[in-house]
Amino acid sequence: MTPPAQRPEPPYRRIVAAIRARITAGELRAGEPLPSIRRIARDWDVAIATATKAVAVLRDTGLVETRVGAGTVVSAHATRPRRGKPTAAPPLDHVVRTAIAIADAEGLDALSMRRLAAELDVGPMSLYRHVANKDDLVARMVDAVFTDREPPDPGPDGWRAKLELIARLQWEVVQQHLWLPRVISFTRPPLVPGAMAHTEWTLRALDGLDLPAATKVREAITLPALVMTSATTLAAEVEAGHDRGETFDLWWEARRSRTAELLDSDAFPLLAAVPQEVVADLDGLFEYALARHLDGFAALLEGRSADF
């Protein structure tokens, strides 16, 4: 009986093995840049998606990391001598804070239990004494970053001043932790005290208003949704700059001829007059969105709009 043919190893695994061997042999040293995804795709004659998956696996295993201003480089953990791993996990707070630091610097995709264990220099299984899985870890991260920025009690006078304060406070939080918009859901919210305290504070700010309870709850959801929507654009902008080295100015410069072709055609005279710096000012766009939203809420309170 002829044995079944052995399935060939997936191309991305061969790429991972080859790059791991180069790192182990010292051909690629800690801090040195990894070949770009396009270079890997070309050298290995594979699709961009395959090269991207290979780099993701290298990142997940802790062999490479993303550094601001440097792109994807060989991790220091990949080449340094390993100490014997202690069996005891570090304190939970240290685990969570280290996970936050990785996600802040490299993005949520770079965070894995193996990557975290490498950073803490412990065995991956020891982390499961504190957290059930990555989802549990991320929930604790959310709790920690919101707990760190508790709104003042009682806060300023007036509903509008209070809502401005909580929205700007959350805008500051997401600017420091750009992975947050990916893990915040308003239909399945993270049931953690830190985030719930922000919602409770917002509801207290609305408590004295003559509005139905459902309206107050919707406002308490809509306001952070506005923050997270703005933060999604910010996160995408930062990610483009880090992963592809494509800043906003470089993005526009690469499209200058096409932009000029469209805007000089007299088909879009109003768009042609828009200053580029206005589009790039995400803080300004956030403040505008917040102000117009609260203007609408004020109109609701004054009974000037029947559409609410």
Secondary structure by P-SEA (a helix, b strand, c coil): ccccccccccaaaaaaaaaaaaaaacccccccccccaaaaaaaacccaaaaaaaaaaaaaaccccccccccccccccccccccccccccccaaaaaaaaaaaaaccccccccaaaaaaaacccaaaaaaccccaaaaaaaaaaaaaaaccccccccccaaaaaaaaaaaaaaaaaaccccccccccccccccaaaaaaaaaaaaaaccccccaaaaaaaaaaaaaaaaaaaaaaaaaaaaaacccccaaaaaaaaaaaaaaaaaccccccccccccccccaaaaaaaaaaaaaaaaaaaaaacccccc
